[in-house]
């Protein structure tokens, strides 16, 4: 093992993601000489990313080869690593949300998991056929549902990645501590992870956190105007901690607990003046900033006189993607938070469900670290219900049973009547971009 | 084996239950010479049942011995069969309901499962100590949660019984068929069972049912004034069939699907003019009729000149209790619907959960019949969520964690805010008869 590899990037048109990947690759000396093959269905974005990558590497004098193709199969030829970051567009999701809101669901429904699973399985089948020994690295959502599906349906080497677990750093910041000196173990399932261990230089941080909650949190929430994505220390996070007994980490705070999400007023109460990342306000801001960042990347990339490494300085991102590839390819042994089939890593959860746990990653592969049992409240209140939702999704996906999908709406706490759920599902199915899904799901 | 046995009846003051038991025992020739030891905490009821039993047997000239005691341990001495029918009083449950209704929950909450589990475990521990080889027959509710708990915590021979599966007979009646010639296989978990097979003289009844739904059901619902307990052919039952693909049987129709139970109007829509068995109207009628039946039993029992076998003719009930004891004691091989640990009887459900399946009962014991896998809709929409609820209850019971109990309310579809759930739980805990539960559950 070691040295140069071939990496295929599916959905490379995600400009922010790909720019981060390019930066990290250029900074990873052990991967010099590698080839990166970008794939996207959007030729304009693909062209832009490809040119950007070449120029960035050239400015740094780094030996990396970049290819581009609309032909996924070509990109997979000889690949040892396949990164799948593709997902349905935000525009489609917004159309679904709007339609749900008209029917009494604040922030609506997204059925994007269905086409995203379809895409994931298509990629996985191609990998099986063309480069079956490659690592398939899934970063497009839903990581939990998708990785569970793919690891059940194939015998590929699959790992799901997410950066949500870095949320613990924000806890340190707010407590006035250096985030780099905090150590956190936060296992669970993707977007449902909880700090079983939270330490500052070996000192348990929970007592400090409790003290902060008792004496400073109200002041913090009153005076602090949180950014739309500062959910980690929101009232909702502390409430979940109070209910479940461990601190929820990262995106967990965004999606756990129906009681925080019923309407904008409720969201404002729990996530601050903007209603959090996923309120109508917060999400619009996110999309606007994302568009601005993409625009900026496009603008810079279109300017042949721009110095890319000045515009986007060559500092590593916090993403584990490239370090993990380096660890696998070149035996750079390290510990990373990964999403892999449970098989005992978390005691008491089913074996064939993908969990998020730390793992030792090296030339020997990905070796999950057993973290024991999680508290019953967390297992029975949040993880098992989410596992059941995933099972319903996979069953709908497998069987094409539309009634299975109806349950997704029926069991939502916002639903008031069966008719509301049925009517909304039919309306979602009638959206033009959902046609192929509607055809796969019998009436 | 064979011949006379000793049967202890815990909660014998349940007059309707005990009268049925007495009738069936008197009619079961193979159990002549047996001893029945009645136990109850209510001396008046106990005295009445004891006298009633003796007179009833005497009138029939049947050799059965009846004892009574307030001392459970004494009753268990030498018992081969222990029937536990004890449960919290309806009065306490009504007080809990009223309190929930004041807080926006139609029909409120009953936490009676908690004291009932406490009682079941106390009986099970006594059986373990005093008559460990006895069969413990659980008929008090919650059968599902209680039998799962007891079979996990002890190594006793435990079986849960319920008559809900006879609901299939009502399907036959409404279709104009002789119920005695219908065969139905309805496995699941107690109060969540579904007809995988429904036949009339070997003919699949589902097509007939579909025809009835298409051409006659609306007329039936319009013209038929259903009795409060005629839920089996209600709109709710047919809607569940439409959603889940198999006909729900018996009590399943009463408790499945939040969408039928939000308020009285909703219940009337789905269960007919009285709102079904569990509406305020239906339940009040049930309690009234129950009180009338108990009164009548008391009145007759208090009249030394009454001929009991004329007032309560000696015809067998539909309960399987006595036939099962006869089958076990005297090798009267038969097939019965029982609640026992799964261990593969229903494929795809956890092994250590009590399921309701048919079993061959004989001198060899209770041998559950493997019924295969249930449809995914039923498993993922109704059985697994109920299993999760049971796991939360058992965990609350085991750990004394009040937050676990809060989840019972929080996850209820009627709950609109966390405060509502918390306030209601605290109010329930403050009820005088819940004091010992409140003490066991930490704040």
Interface residues (C-beta under 8 A of the other chain):
Chain A: X239 X243 X244 X245 X259 X262 X376 X377 X380 X381 X384 X385 X388 X391 X392 X395 X399 X401 X403 X404 X406 X407 X410 X411 X413 X416 X417 X418
Chain B: X239 X243 X244 X245 X259 X262 X376 X377 X380 X381 X384 X385 X388 X391 X392 X395 X399 X401 X403 X404 X406 X407 X410 X411 X413 X416 X417 X418
